[in-house]
Amino acid sequence: MSVLKNLDINLPHSEKRSLYRFLALYTFFTLVVLALTSWLYYSLQKELAQGAQTIKLNAYTDEFMLELQELQEDTTNTLLYPRDEGFETSLYGSDYKLIYSTLSEPQNDFTEIIYAPNKLIRYVTRPKEYYLHTQYIVVEIMPDETWLDETIQNITLYGSLFFLLMSMLGYFLVRLFLKPMRDALILLDTFIKDTTHELNTPVSTILTNVELIDTKSLEDTKLLKKVERIEIGAKTISNIYEDLTYLILQHKIISSDEEITLSELFKERVEYFTTMAHMKKITFTLALDEQVVLHADRKKMIKIIDNLLSNAIKYNKMGGSITLSLNAQGFSVEDSGRGIAQQNIAEMFTRYARFDKSAGGFGIGLNIVKMICDEYNFTIQIESKLGEFTKVHITF
């Protein structure tokens, strides 16, 4: 997310998902390489440490056997049993019976060299008959953990530097990966802004002139239908213009909340869409609580209602119906149209998502509805069944 913010880019959901997958995969392989390298380094250092310990053990064993021989041959009784702080020793007789040991728990596994946890042991079999008739000698070197501490420090230091370097490399790869997408989005954004600006004047002119026509005085039925089609087309373009304007200016629009009687607003918007509904012979059923008052921005509430009504008409069947319900808990818009596949419902609020391309549109209407609902902490839910109905319910 920080990469996206640094790049100052607003990617669509699908592109963000692809980017996050790339970053996750890149991070995973970086950690795998780091873990594998650390393990190989640790294994090498362990092997080197054990090799060094083995050399020390062999050298001391040879020295210990010479001292033990001198002790056996001593006639002055002045020599003592050889000891060293770095080693422990045990002497055994011919029947593996312990003769003497400096260990509290003497070793009884008689193999040549044992790599036990934290210790290294050498077994010497059948030396010359030395002190106290010794037949077997076990020499154990004391654990040396300095190599492990140094190894952990090196892995931590160089591993952190490696991860930092790979993160920087990943950042520049992401920038390189996003540049064509960013340029395309900037170009698209500029195009939308310019197109939107150019749409405003002609659409407003068409709507104004259509509203000035007295349709009741038109006796020619064909002419009346032509005027209605012009009005529908103009209103459709006007809705698209309003949606595009909202998307472009959404961060600059300051809400001007007021007390709104929602039943009156619903009736006003139904009247606005009457011509569009009439062309498909769609009937409205209103179940509105006249007492519901909401403190919100009027224009934003109009955006919600207009997008829901527009979709209910657009994706409805010929001769279908639209039911509007309003109470103190929220409102719903239900149509008798094509319905939505269950697997697509979760993606309905994603910008540019379109699952039925036969009716046109840009896939931005429900995204705007969701944005406004999130702003006011409304809950929005969609219920639908293919070929039967779609119901959008908004809870305050």
C-alpha positions in Angstrom: 0.0 0.0 0.0 2.9 2.4 0.8 4.2 1.8 -2.7 0.9 2.8 -4.2 0.7 6.0 -2.0 4.3 6.9 -2.9 3.4 6.6 -6.6 0.3 8.8 -6.1 -1.8 6.5 -8.2 -5.4 5.3 -7.8 -5.4 1.8 -9.4 -8.6 -0.1 -10.1 -9.3 -3.1 -7.9 -8.2 -5.7 -10.4 -4.8 -4.0 -11.0 -4.2 -3.5 -7.3 -4.9 -7.2 -6.8 -2.4 -8.1 -9.5 0.1 -5.8 -8.0 -0.3 -7.2 -4.5 0.1 -10.7 -5.9 3.4 -9.7 -7.6 4.7 -8.1 -4.4 3.7 -11.1 -2.3 5.4 -13.5 -4.8 8.5 -11.3 -4.9 8.7 -11.1 -1.1 8.1 -14.9 -0.8 11.0 -15.7 -3.2 13.2 -13.1 -1.5 12.6 -14.7 1.9 13.1 -18.2 0.5 16.5 -17.2 -1.0 17.4 -15.5 2.3 16.4 -18.5 4.4 18.3 -20.9 2.0 21.4 -18.8 2.0 21.2 -18.4 5.8 20.9 -22.2 6.3 23.8 -22.9 3.9 25.9 -20.4 5.8 24.9 -21.8 9.1 25.7 -25.4 8.0 29.1 -24.3 6.6 30.0 -22.5 9.8 28.9 -25.4 11.9 31.0 -27.8 9.8 34.0 -25.5 10.1 33.5 -25.2 13.9 33.3 -29.0 14.2 36.4 -29.4 12.1 38.3 -27.0 14.3 37.0 -28.8 17.4 38.0 -32.1 16.0 41.6 -30.9 15.4 41.8 -29.6 19.0 40.3 -32.9 20.2 42.8 -35.0 18.3 45.7 -32.9 19.4 44.7 -33.0 23.1 44.0 -36.8 22.9 47.5 -37.4 21.7 48.9 -35.2 24.4 46.7 -36.8 27.1 47.9 -40.3 26.2 51.5 -39.2 26.5 50.9 -37.6 29.9 49.0 -40.7 31.0 52.0 -42.9 29.9 54.3 -40.6 31.9 52.0 -41.0 34.9 52.2 -44.7 34.6 56.0 -44.7 34.5 56.4 -42.1 37.3 58.3 -43.6 40.3 58.3 -40.4 42.3 54.6 -40.2 43.0 54.7 -36.5 42.2 52.7 -36.4 39.0 49.0 -35.9 39.1 46.2 -37.1 36.8 46.3 -34.8 33.7 43.4 -32.2 33.5 42.4 -29.4 31.2 39.6 -27.0 31.5 38.6 -27.5 27.9 38.3 -31.3 28.1 36.8 -34.1 30.1 38.3 -37.7 30.2 37.2 -41.1 31.2 39.3 -44.3 31.7 37.9 -47.9 31.2 39.2 -51.3 31.8 39.2 -54.3 29.5 35.6 -55.2 30.5 34.5 -51.6 29.8 34.3 -51.0 33.5 34.8 -47.4 34.5 38.1 -46.8 36.2 38.1 -43.1 36.5 36.3 -40.0 35.0 36.3 -36.3 35.4 32.7 -36.3 34.1 29.7 -36.5 36.4 28.0 -38.8 33.9 30.7 -40.7 32.0 30.2 -41.5 28.3 29.4 -45.1 27.6 28.9 -45.0 23.8 32.2 -46.3 22.5 32.4 -45.1 18.9 35.4 -43.4 17.4 34.0 -39.8 17.2 30.6 -38.7 18.3 29.0 -35.4 17.3 26.5 -35.0 20.1 24.5 -31.8 20.8 26.9 -29.1 22.0 29.8 -31.5 22.4 32.4 -33.6 20.5 33.7 -36.9 21.9 36.6 -39.1 20.7 36.9 -42.7 21.7 40.4 -44.3 21.7 40.3 -48.0 21.6 43.0 -50.3 23.2 45.9 -48.0 23.7 49.0 -49.4 25.3 48.5 -50.6 28.9 48.8 -47.3 30.7 47.7 -45.9 34.0 45.6 -48.3 36.2 45.5 -50.9 33.4 43.5 -48.7 31.1 42.2 -50.3 28.0 39.8 -47.7 26.7 39.9 -43.9 26.8 37.1 -41.4 26.1 38.0 -37.7 25.6 35.3 -35.1 25.4 35.9 -31.5 24.4 33.8 -28.8 26.1 31.2 -27.0 24.0 32.3 -23.8 22.2 29.3 -21.6 21.3 31.3 -18.6 20.1 30.9 -19.7 16.5 27.1 -19.9 16.9 26.8 -16.4 18.3 29.0 -15.0 15.5 27.0 -16.9 12.9 23.7 -15.6 14.2 25.0 -12.0 14.3 26.3 -12.3 10.7 23.1 -13.8 9.5 21.0 -11.1 11.2 23.3 -8.3 9.9 23.8 -9.4 6.3 20.3 -10.9 6.1 18.9 -7.5 7.0 21.1 -5.7 4.5 20.1 -8.3 1.8 16.4 -7.9 2.5 16.8 -4.1 2.4 18.6 -4.2 -0.9 16.0 -6.6 -2.4 13.2 -4.3 -1.0 14.7 -1.3 -2.8 15.1 -3.4 -6.0 11.5 -4.5 -5.6 10.3 -0.9 -5.2 12.0 0.2 -8.4 10.7 -2.9 -10.2 7.2 -2.0 -9.1 7.7 1.6 -10.3 8.8 0.2 -13.6 5.9 -2.2 -13.7 3.4 0.5 -12.9 4.7 3.2 -15.2 2.8 2.1 -18.4 -0.4 1.6 -16.3 0.0 5.0 -14.6 0.5 6.8 -18.0 -2.6 5.0 -19.4 -4.6 6.1 -16.3 -3.4 9.7 -16.5 -4.3 9.7 -20.2 -7.7 8.2 -19.5 -8.3 10.6 -16.6 -7.5 13.6 -18.9 -9.8 12.2 -21.6 -12.6 11.8 -19.1 -12.2 15.3 -17.7 -12.1 16.8 -21.2 -15.1 14.8 -22.4 -17.1 15.5 -19.3 -16.5 19.2 -19.7 -17.6 19.1 -23.3 -20.8 17.1 -22.5 -22.2 19.6 -20.0 -23.4 22.4 -22.3 -25.1 20.3 -25.1 -26.8 18.0 -22.6 -28.1 20.8 -20.6 -29.3 22.5 -23.8 -31.1 19.4 -25.0 -32.8 18.8 -21.6 -33.9 22.4 -21.3 -35.5 22.5 -24.7 -37.2 19.1 -24.3 -38.7 20.3 -21.0 -40.1 23.4 -22.8 -42.0 21.2 -25.3 -45.6 20.8 -24.4 -46.0 17.1 -25.1 -49.7 17.2 -24.2 -50.4 19.4 -27.2 -48.7 17.0 -29.6 -51.3 15.1 -31.6 -48.8 13.1 -33.7 -48.0 9.9 -31.7 -44.9 9.2 -33.7 -43.5 12.7 -33.0 -44.3 12.3 -29.3 -42.4 9.1 -29.1 -39.4 10.8 -30.9 -39.5 13.5 -28.3 -39.6 11.0 -25.5 -36.6 9.1 -27.0 -34.7 12.4 -27.2 -35.5 13.1 -23.5 -34.5 9.6 -22.5 -31.2 9.8 -24.4 -30.5 13.2 -22.9 -31.2 12.1 -19.4 -29.1 9.0 -19.8 -26.1 11.1 -21.0 -26.9 13.6 -18.1 -26.7 10.7 -15.6 -23.4 9.6 -17.0 -22.1 13.1 -16.9 -23.1 13.4 -13.3 -21.4 10.1 -12.4 -18.2 11.1 -14.2 -18.2 14.5 -12.5 -18.6 12.9 -9.1 -15.7 10.5 -9.7 -13.4 13.2 -10.9 -14.3 15.7 -8.1 -15.1 13.2 -5.3 -12.1 14.4 -3.1 -13.1 18.0 -3.6 -16.8 17.7 -2.9 -17.7 19.0 0.6 -20.9 17.5 1.9 -23.6 20.1 2.7 -25.9 18.1 4.9 -29.5 19.1 5.5 -32.8 17.5 6.7 -34.2 15.6 3.8 -37.7 14.1 3.6 -36.9 11.0 1.7 -40.4 10.2 0.5 -40.5 13.5 -1.3 -37.1 12.9 -2.8 -38.1 9.4 -4.0 -41.2 10.8 -5.7 -39.2 13.5 -7.4 -36.7 11.0 -8.8 -39.4 8.6 -9.9 -41.0 11.4 -11.8 -37.6 12.2 -13.4 -37.3 8.6 -14.6 -41.0 8.2 -15.6 -40.3 8.7 -19.3 -37.5 6.1 -19.3 -39.7 3.6 -17.4 -42.7 4.3 -19.7 -40.7 3.3 -22.8 -40.3 -0.2 -21.3 -43.8 -0.2 -19.9 -42.4 -0.5 -16.3 -44.7 0.3 -13.4 -43.6 1.7 -10.1 -44.9 0.6 -6.7 -44.2 3.0 -3.8 -44.3 2.0 -0.2 -42.9 5.1 1.5 -43.0 6.2 5.1 -43.8 9.9 4.8 -42.2 10.6 8.2 -38.6 9.5 7.4 -36.2 12.4 7.6 -32.5 11.9 6.9 -29.6 14.4 7.7 -27.4 14.1 4.6 -26.3 15.8 1.5 -29.2 16.1 -1.0 -27.1 15.8 -4.1 -25.4 12.6 -2.8 -28.7 11.1 -1.9 -30.0 11.9 -5.4 -26.9 10.1 -6.8 -27.8 7.0 -4.8 -31.4 6.9 -5.8 -30.8 7.8 -9.4 -28.2 5.1 -9.9 -30.4 2.5 -8.3 -33.5 3.5 -10.3 -31.5 3.8 -13.5 -30.2 0.2 -13.0 -33.6 -1.1 -12.1 -35.0 0.3 -15.4 -32.0 -0.6 -17.5 -31.8 -4.2 -16.5 -35.6 -4.8 -16.2 -37.7 -6.7 -18.6 -40.4 -5.2 -20.8 -43.5 -4.7 -18.8 -41.7 -5.3 -15.6 -42.1 -3.6 -12.2 -40.0 -1.6 -9.7 -40.9 -1.6 -6.0 -39.6 1.2 -3.7 -39.8 0.7 0.1 -38.9 3.2 2.7 -39.0 3.1 6.5 -37.1 4.4 9.5 -34.4 1.7 9.1 -33.6 2.2 5.5 -34.9 1.8 1.9 -34.8 -0.7 -0.9 -35.2 -0.7 -4.7 -36.4 -4.0 -6.2 -36.9 -4.8 -9.8 -38.4 -7.8 -11.7 -35.5 -7.9 -14.1 -32.7 -10.3 -15.2 -31.1 -10.8 -11.8 -27.4 -11.3 -11.0 -25.5 -14.5 -10.6 -24.5 -15.2 -7.0 -20.8 -15.4 -7.8 -20.9 -11.8 -9.2 -22.8 -10.1 -6.4 -19.6 -9.6 -4.3 -18.0 -7.7 -7.2 -21.0 -5.5 -8.1 -19.5 -2.5 -6.2 -16.1 -2.7 -7.9 -15.5 0.2 -10.3 -15.8 -0.7 -14.0 -17.2 -4.2 -13.1 -19.8 -5.2 -15.7 -21.4 -8.6 -15.9 -24.2 -7.8 -18.4 -22.8 -5.7 -21.3 -26.0 -5.8 -23.4 -27.5 -2.8 -21.6 -24.5 -0.5 -21.8 -23.0 1.6 -19.0 -19.5 2.0 -17.6 -19.8 0.0 -14.4 -19.4 3.1 -12.2 -22.9 3.6 -10.8 -22.9 1.1 -7.9 -19.3 2.0 -7.1 -20.5 5.6 -6.5 -23.4 4.3 -4.4 -21.0 2.3 -2.3 -18.7 5.3 -1.8 -21.5 7.5 -0.6 -22.9 4.7 1.7 -19.4 4.3 3.2 -19.2 8.0 3.8 -22.4 8.0 5.8 -21.8 4.6 7.4 -24.8 3.1 5.5 -25.0 -0.7 4.9 -25.7 -1.8 1.4 -26.8 -5.3 0.5 -27.9 -7.0 -2.8 -30.3 -9.9 -3.1 -30.9 -11.4 -6.5 -32.0 -14.4 -8.4 -31.3 -15.0 -12.1 -34.3 -14.3 -14.3 -36.5 -13.2 -11.4 -35.4 -10.1 -9.4 -32.7 -7.9 -7.9 -33.2 -6.0 -4.7 -30.8 -3.4 -3.3 -31.3 -2.6 0.4 -29.6 0.3 2.2 -29.7 0.4 6.0 -29.1 3.7 7.8 
